[in-house]
Amino acid sequence: MNQNMAAAMELRCWGGDWGLPSVHTDSLIVLVYAKFSGAKVTVSPIDWTWKTITASVPELLCGDSVVQEAAQILNFMRKQRFNADYELTARQGADTMAYVALLEEKLRPALLHTFWVDAENYANLTRPWFASRSPFPLNFLVPSHHANVALSRILLTKGEAPLHRISEVEGKIYSDAKECLNLLSYRLGTANYFFGNSPTSLDAFVFGFVAPLSKANLPSSPLQSHLRQLENLMRFCDNVLAVYFSSDQPRPPPPVQDTVDANLQKLTQLVNKESNLIEKMDDNLRSSPQHKPHRADPKLGLTAAKSSTPA
């Protein structure tokens, strides 16, 4: 057996709060994918260490291997035969890549702005949280470092001419983010997960992006208010937490009213176009080992629970 396959996996990531196993999007993606695929991972929060300002988080250690970035860590887990996407068709694999690209392009800039650039949220929630989990003098350096990185990333990806200042791009990034959330809500519909009754890597990415926005006690966030109107996405986050991160049985979802935003047709066409291109160009789409994943039996999903009304 390969040494890496036999070695234990340790995940270094930011710690949890707000009812979440981690408040950090990329850390959350890896944590929930490990649950979906049945991977046994030892979680080591990086709170109170000197690596908080220089470390690439999340970081997976397995034998002699050190893997960083959420997408690369998920690929590494697949090679260890922890593959939550085992049963996806080639088209569904292409759809997954297209939706992940949409999350990165449309939703991440707005999340960065919400948590790190918005002055009220940063002063009252984000900065105190990260400062309290970093030792002196990093409690002064870590939040400002992440805030500067977030601002630079937003301007780099969205600050195209004639929009060069953050105040000029705010409207655009929040408009894009709301359209993205609308599309995700429409795609999820009344299902428990995005491709049926079993969660996949797409569910992990969506949860990682959406759950912090749904759970954080943000003083100021029109985007959070918009998300809370999309009841199926809110239930999706609650269901994942209940099934995979809690001993409590999840509650069944009430009927979801099919609402279609005016921009959904345009966004759906965009995703379908990206999916077609990816499906044609990527001959190695399913290059990971085609073995049954070592997936732990999840608790009963929403469809198996008795009907009840959410609190």
DOBAVO-511191 format. One record per residue (C-alpha): residue in one letter; residue number from 1; x, y, z. Coordinates in steps of 0.25 Angstrom, whole numbers. Layout:
<nodes>
["A" NUM [X Y Z]]
...
</nodes>
This chain:
<nodes>
["M" 1 [0 0 0]]
["N" 2 [5 14 -3]]
["Q" 3 [11 21 9]]
["N" 4 [2 33 7]]
["M" 5 [-10 24 7]]
["A" 6 [-6 18 20]]
["A" 7 [-2 31 27]]
["A" 8 [-12 39 35]]
["M" 9 [-17 52 30]]
["E" 10 [-16 65 38]]
["L" 11 [-23 77 34]]
["R" 12 [-18 91 39]]
["C" 13 [-29 101 38]]
["W" 14 [-36 113 45]]
["G" 15 [-45 109 56]]
["G" 16 [-60 109 57]]
["D" 17 [-71 118 63]]
["W" 18 [-85 123 59]]
["G" 19 [-89 109 60]]
["L" 20 [-79 105 49]]
["P" 21 [-67 95 49]]
["S" 22 [-59 107 43]]
["V" 23 [-62 121 40]]
["H" 24 [-52 121 28]]
["T" 25 [-58 117 15]]
["D" 26 [-47 109 9]]
["S" 27 [-45 102 22]]
["L" 28 [-60 99 23]]
["I" 29 [-60 93 8]]
["V" 30 [-49 83 12]]
["L" 31 [-55 79 26]]
["V" 32 [-69 76 20]]
["Y" 33 [-63 69 8]]
["A" 34 [-56 60 17]]
["K" 35 [-69 57 24]]
["F" 36 [-76 54 11]]
["S" 37 [-65 45 6]]
["G" 38 [-62 38 19]]
["A" 39 [-48 42 20]]
["K" 40 [-42 42 34]]
["V" 41 [-36 55 37]]
["T" 42 [-30 60 50]]
["V" 43 [-33 75 51]]
["S" 44 [-23 84 56]]
["P" 45 [-28 99 57]]
["I" 46 [-16 109 55]]
["D" 47 [-22 118 66]]
["W" 48 [-11 124 75]]
["T" 49 [1 120 66]]
["W" 50 [11 129 59]]
["K" 51 [7 123 46]]
["T" 52 [-6 131 45]]
["I" 53 [1 142 37]]
["T" 54 [9 133 28]]
["A" 55 [2 120 27]]
["S" 56 [-6 116 15]]
["V" 57 [-19 111 21]]
["P" 58 [-24 101 20]]
["E" 59 [-12 91 19]]
["L" 60 [-13 76 19]]
["L" 61 [-2 68 24]]
["C" 62 [-1 53 20]]
["G" 63 [12 45 22]]
["D" 64 [22 53 14]]
["S" 65 [12 61 6]]
["V" 66 [8 75 10]]
["V" 67 [-4 80 1]]
["Q" 68 [-10 94 1]]
["E" 69 [-22 101 -5]]
["A" 70 [-36 94 -4]]
["A" 71 [-37 89 -18]]
["Q" 72 [-23 83 -17]]
["I" 73 [-26 76 -4]]
["L" 74 [-39 71 -10]]
["N" 75 [-31 65 -22]]
["F" 76 [-21 59 -12]]
["M" 77 [-33 52 -4]]
["R" 78 [-38 46 -17]]
["K" 79 [-25 40 -20]]
["Q" 80 [-26 33 -6]]
["R" 81 [-39 28 -11]]
["F" 82 [-48 37 -3]]
["N" 83 [-56 42 -15]]
["A" 84 [-70 48 -12]]
["D" 85 [-71 50 -27]]
["Y" 86 [-70 35 -31]]
["E" 87 [-84 33 -36]]
["L" 88 [-85 46 -44]]
["T" 89 [-86 46 -59]]
["A" 90 [-76 53 -68]]
["R" 91 [-87 64 -70]]
["Q" 92 [-89 65 -55]]
["G" 93 [-74 66 -53]]
["A" 94 [-74 78 -64]]
["D" 95 [-85 84 -57]]
["T" 96 [-78 84 -44]]
["M" 97 [-66 91 -50]]
["A" 98 [-74 101 -56]]
["Y" 99 [-82 104 -43]]
["V" 100 [-69 105 -35]]
["A" 101 [-63 115 -45]]
["L" 102 [-76 123 -43]]
["L" 103 [-75 123 -28]]
["E" 104 [-60 128 -29]]
["E" 105 [-64 139 -40]]
["K" 106 [-77 144 -34]]
["L" 107 [-78 141 -20]]
["R" 108 [-64 141 -14]]
["P" 109 [-62 156 -16]]
["A" 110 [-75 159 -9]]
["L" 111 [-71 150 3]]
["L" 112 [-57 157 4]]
["H" 113 [-64 170 4]]
["T" 114 [-74 167 14]]
["F" 115 [-65 161 24]]
["W" 116 [-52 169 22]]
["V" 117 [-55 182 15]]
["D" 118 [-68 187 20]]
["A" 119 [-64 196 31]]
["E" 120 [-75 192 41]]
["N" 121 [-74 177 39]]
["Y" 122 [-59 178 40]]
["A" 123 [-59 186 53]]
["N" 124 [-69 179 60]]
["L" 125 [-68 164 56]]
["T" 126 [-56 160 47]]
["R" 127 [-45 168 53]]
["P" 128 [-49 164 68]]
["W" 129 [-50 149 64]]
["F" 130 [-37 148 57]]
["A" 131 [-30 157 67]]
["S" 132 [-35 148 79]]
["R" 133 [-29 136 73]]
["S" 134 [-15 141 70]]
["P" 135 [-4 144 80]]
["F" 136 [2 158 83]]
["P" 137 [7 165 74]]
["L" 138 [0 157 63]]
["N" 139 [-14 161 68]]
["F" 140 [-11 174 62]]
["L" 141 [-4 169 49]]
["V" 142 [-13 157 45]]
["P" 143 [-26 164 43]]
["S" 144 [-20 176 35]]
["H" 145 [-12 166 27]]
["H" 146 [-24 158 23]]
["A" 147 [-32 171 20]]
["N" 148 [-21 177 11]]
["V" 149 [-21 163 4]]
["A" 150 [-36 163 2]]
["L" 151 [-36 178 -3]]
["S" 152 [-25 175 -13]]
["R" 153 [-31 162 -18]]
["I" 154 [-45 170 -20]]
["L" 155 [-38 181 -28]]
["L" 156 [-29 171 -36]]
["T" 157 [-41 163 -41]]
["K" 158 [-52 173 -41]]
["G" 159 [-45 187 -43]]
["E" 160 [-45 187 -58]]
["A" 161 [-46 201 -65]]
["P" 162 [-54 210 -62]]
["L" 163 [-55 204 -48]]
["H" 164 [-42 206 -41]]
["R" 165 [-47 209 -26]]
["I" 166 [-54 199 -17]]
["S" 167 [-65 209 -15]]
["E" 168 [-67 208 -30]]
["V" 169 [-68 193 -31]]
["E" 170 [-77 190 -19]]
["G" 171 [-90 191 -27]]
["K" 172 [-84 181 -37]]
["I" 173 [-79 171 -28]]
["Y" 174 [-92 170 -19]]
["S" 175 [-101 170 -32]]
["D" 176 [-92 158 -37]]
["A" 177 [-93 151 -23]]
["K" 178 [-108 152 -22]]
["E" 179 [-109 146 -36]]
["C" 180 [-100 135 -33]]
["L" 181 [-108 132 -20]]
["N" 182 [-121 132 -28]]
["L" 183 [-115 122 -38]]
["L" 184 [-111 113 -27]]
["S" 185 [-125 114 -21]]
["Y" 186 [-131 111 -34]]
["R" 187 [-122 99 -37]]
["L" 188 [-124 93 -23]]
["G" 189 [-139 94 -24]]
["T" 190 [-146 84 -14]]
["A" 191 [-134 74 -14]]
["N" 192 [-126 71 -2]]
["Y" 193 [-113 73 -10]]
["F" 194 [-109 78 -23]]
["F" 195 [-108 64 -30]]
["G" 196 [-119 57 -23]]
["N" 197 [-118 49 -10]]
["S" 198 [-103 48 -8]]
["P" 199 [-94 60 -5]]
["T" 200 [-82 63 -15]]
["S" 201 [-71 73 -16]]
["L" 202 [-81 83 -21]]
["D" 203 [-89 83 -9]]
["A" 204 [-76 84 -1]]
["F" 205 [-72 97 -9]]
["V" 206 [-86 103 -8]]
["F" 207 [-86 100 7]]
["G" 208 [-73 106 9]]
["F" 209 [-77 119 2]]
["V" 210 [-91 121 7]]
["A" 211 [-91 115 22]]
["P" 212 [-82 126 28]]
["L" 213 [-91 137 21]]
["S" 214 [-103 130 27]]
["K" 215 [-98 128 41]]
["A" 216 [-89 141 44]]
["N" 217 [-95 151 53]]
["L" 218 [-92 163 43]]
["P" 219 [-96 177 47]]
["S" 220 [-97 181 32]]
["S" 221 [-100 172 21]]
["P" 222 [-110 173 10]]
["L" 223 [-105 161 4]]
["Q" 224 [-108 153 16]]
["S" 225 [-122 158 16]]
["H" 226 [-123 154 2]]
["L" 227 [-118 140 5]]
["R" 228 [-128 138 16]]
["Q" 229 [-139 140 6]]
["L" 230 [-134 128 -1]]
["E" 231 [-140 118 9]]
["N" 232 [-135 105 1]]
["L" 233 [-121 110 2]]
["M" 234 [-123 113 17]]
["R" 235 [-129 99 19]]
["F" 236 [-117 93 11]]
["C" 237 [-107 99 21]]
["D" 238 [-115 94 33]]
["N" 239 [-117 80 28]]
["V" 240 [-102 78 25]]
["L" 241 [-99 83 39]]
["A" 242 [-109 74 45]]
["V" 243 [-105 62 38]]
["Y" 244 [-90 63 38]]
["F" 245 [-87 72 49]]
["S" 246 [-97 69 60]]
["S" 247 [-103 58 68]]
["D" 248 [-117 64 66]]
["Q" 249 [-126 58 55]]
["P" 250 [-128 68 44]]
["R" 251 [-142 73 41]]
["P" 252 [-150 71 28]]
["P" 253 [-151 83 19]]
["P" 254 [-164 89 17]]
["P" 255 [-169 91 2]]
["V" 256 [-160 101 -6]]
["Q" 257 [-167 111 -14]]
["D" 258 [-161 111 -28]]
["T" 259 [-157 125 -30]]
["V" 260 [-149 129 -43]]
["D" 261 [-141 142 -43]]
["A" 262 [-141 151 -56]]
["N" 263 [-126 148 -57]]
["L" 264 [-126 133 -55]]
["Q" 265 [-128 129 -70]]
["K" 266 [-116 137 -74]]
["L" 267 [-107 131 -63]]
["T" 268 [-112 117 -66]]
["Q" 269 [-108 119 -80]]
["L" 270 [-94 123 -76]]
["V" 271 [-93 111 -67]]
["N" 272 [-97 102 -78]]
["K" 273 [-88 108 -88]]
["E" 274 [-76 106 -78]]
["S" 275 [-80 92 -75]]
["N" 276 [-80 89 -90]]
["L" 277 [-67 95 -92]]
["I" 278 [-61 88 -80]]
["E" 279 [-67 74 -84]]
["K" 280 [-61 75 -98]]
["M" 281 [-47 80 -94]]
["D" 282 [-44 72 -82]]
["D" 283 [-41 58 -86]]
["N" 284 [-36 55 -72]]
["L" 285 [-48 60 -65]]
["R" 286 [-50 47 -57]]
["S" 287 [-35 43 -55]]
["S" 288 [-36 40 -40]]
["P" 289 [-36 25 -37]]
["Q" 290 [-50 19 -40]]
["H" 291 [-52 12 -27]]
["K" 292 [-64 12 -18]]
["P" 293 [-61 24 -8]]
["H" 294 [-59 20 7]]
["R" 295 [-71 28 11]]
["A" 296 [-77 27 25]]
["D" 297 [-92 24 26]]
["P" 298 [-98 37 28]]
["K" 299 [-109 39 38]]
["L" 300 [-123 40 32]]
["G" 301 [-125 51 22]]
["L" 302 [-137 61 22]]
["T" 303 [-145 51 13]]
["A" 304 [-145 40 24]]
["A" 305 [-149 49 36]]
["K" 306 [-163 52 41]]
["S" 307 [-170 64 36]]
["S" 308 [-168 76 46]]
["T" 309 [-168 91 45]]
["P" 310 [-154 98 46]]
["A" 311 [-152 107 58]]
</nodes>
